Amino acid sequence: MKLTIVIEKDSSGYFAYCPELEGCISQGDTLEEAIANIKEAVELYLETLTSEEFEEIKRKKVFTSTIEVQVA
């Protein structure tokens, strides 16, 4: 199963979350640690779902893109 993760650098390391899974977040001191931790968090999150909830997650679509804006 492929899911989207977002990773942000902050003052204490890296913060990661999965938009498809509400409330599924993690962190790490390094980028690699954050990725490993969010992967584990996602796996644990998915294990707690009912079959109906799991099917709903599989149908959910998240799109990512970039935009360009002008700043005065």
Steps between C-alpha positions, in 0.01 A plus 500: 500500500635843409414801712610862498726632774600859565823576681588842636826615656458684827728622777511161676535272196240374254122479534310251280134425437277306263212711359290191420508388864361770727717543805777269381815695581857435607838668523872431498832666563609421142311470173567127490373456856185700424428283194551179698282629783212613278511167316464320833222739609311438174530124536373512859216737402386270219502199735239671720246562223186300441460354152252777415740771614783337305290496182418869552872581527571308179243715316637830635707703256764756591660712231825690528619782282708813504402852405699805406405843631650844467604681814528874484 
